[in-house]
Structures are given as structure tokens and as C-alpha cells.
Amino acid sequence: MKFLRKMADAGFSHWLIRIPLMVVFFQQGMDKMPVNLEGAESWNLPYLVWWIVAYGEVGAALGILVGGILNIDIMKSWMKTIGDVLTRFSGITICCVMTGVIWIGQPESVWDVILYDNLHVMLYFGGLFFALRGNRT
């Protein structure tokens, strides 16, 4: 029974969500580099929005990583607080970017998004998880 209690309290398990989310967002952001007007025009977006999305994706990926690193036990409490805030801000950024991505796809209904846009929905809810829970995972 003690084994099950220890297994249920796997303190590292947040990395199982954190790493894939970070990798996908970092890859998507780096695919937009260097940020240029042609990339923005290909998605019918203003350059400023394209710039914010590209750097927001890279920044959110790095924020999810650094926020998790600042949460390890050897860090001081103020560093853990910064890590929590960084994780939450990165989660909010991910939600904002994914809302825009889903919106640009012009789905006919919410059900079309839920049933046929699985990747974006999972990324959105991964960001929402970290926005709501921070490093208290």
C-alpha cells in the first residue's frame, strides 16, 4: 500500500505534459523565424500580430521550461514564486496563441473544433492547465 501512495505522488509527472508542450511551441515559433512580412501575408495577418505570435510561441516554450526548472526543491522560495508566475504567464500565452490559431481556421461550430481540431484543442488545454495550476501540479 505504501508503494501505491508513493507512486500516486509522482512529483515529476508535470514534466510529462511540460516537455511535449514546450517542444511543439518552440518548433512552431522557430518555423516562423526569421519573422518577415511574407510569412504574415501568407496567413493574412498583420506583421505585428505575426511577430507577437512567433516570439510568443518561443517565449512560452522557454517560460514553461524555465518555470519548471525554478520549481525544483533546491531553489529558494522567491525563485519558486518567479517560476510559478512564469509558468502561469506562459500558460496564458499558449491559450492566447491557440485561441487565435483556432479562430483563424474559421470553424463552423465549436463541435467542429472539438471533434476535428484535436492538436490545437490539446495544446490549448495544456496551456490552460499551466495557467490555472502554475507549478502546483
N, C-alpha and C positions, 0 to 999 in steps of 0.2 A: 504494500500500500504506500509506503514512503517513496518508492520508486515512481509511482504514478503522480504523486504530488510534486516531486522534483521535475518530472517530465512536463507536467502541465505548466510549470513556471519557467519556461524556456526564455530567459531574458534576451537572448539574441534573435528571437524569431522575427522582430521588426525588420531585420536585415533581409529577410526573405521577400518582403514587399519593397523595401527601400532600394535594393540594388537593381532589380529589373526596371523599376520606375525611373531611377536615375539614368540607367543605360539608354532607355528609349528616349527620354527627353534630351539627354546630351547628344545622342545621334541625330535626332531631328533638328536640334539647334545648329549643330555643326554642318548639317547638309545645307543650311541656308547661308553659310559663310562662303565667301565674303558677302555681306549684305549689300545688295545693289537694287537699283530701280527695276531692272528686268525681272528679277525674282518677284518683286511686289506686283508688277503688272501682270505676271503670269497667273496670279491668284486674284487679280482685280482688286488689290488692296493699296491704300496709300503707303508711301515709303515709310512714314513714321510708324504706322501700325506694324509693317513688316519688320522694321528694326526692333521694335519693342518685343515682338513675338520671338524673333531669333535670339536676342540676348536674354529674354525672359526664360526661354527653354534651357539655355545653357546655365543661366544663373540659378534656376530652380533645381536643376540636376546637381549642381555643385552645393547648393544650400541643403538639399536632402542628405547628401554625403557628409558634409562638414557638421551639420546639425546632429547627425547620428554619432559622429566621432566625438563631438563635445559632450556627449551623454555618457561616456564610459566612466566607470567608477573612480578612476584616478584623478578625474578633473575636479576642480574646485566648484563650489556651488554657484558662483557667479558665472562661470563658464558653462555650466549646465543650463542656467537660465538663458544665456545667449543662444545656446544650441537649441533649446526649446522654441524660442522666438523665431530663430532662423528656420527651423523645421516647419513651424506653423505658417510663416510667411511664404515659404517655398510651396507648401501645400495649397495655399490660396492662389499663388501664381499659376500653379498647374491647373487648378479649377478654372481660372480665368481664360487661360490659353485653350483649354479643352472646350469651354463654352463657345469660344469664337470658332474653333475648328468645326464643331457640330453645327453651329449657326450658319457658317459659310456653305456647308453641304446642303442647305435648304431642304431639310427633310419635310415630308408631307405631314407627319404627325409624330408625337412623342413615341408611339409604338414602333414607328419605322426606326427611330434611333435605338430604342431598347432592343429590338429584335435583330437589326441588321448592321448596327454600327458598334459591334462588341468591343473592339480595341479602344475606341475613344471613350466609351462608357466605362470600361475598366480603368483607364488612365484617369478619367475624371474622378471616379470614386476612390482611387488610390490617393490622389491629391486631397480629396475631401477628408479621407481618413487622417492624414497627417495634419491637415488644417485644424481639425477638431480635437485630435488627441495629442498633437505635438510629440514630444519624446516620452509621454506617459503611455507607452504601448505595451 
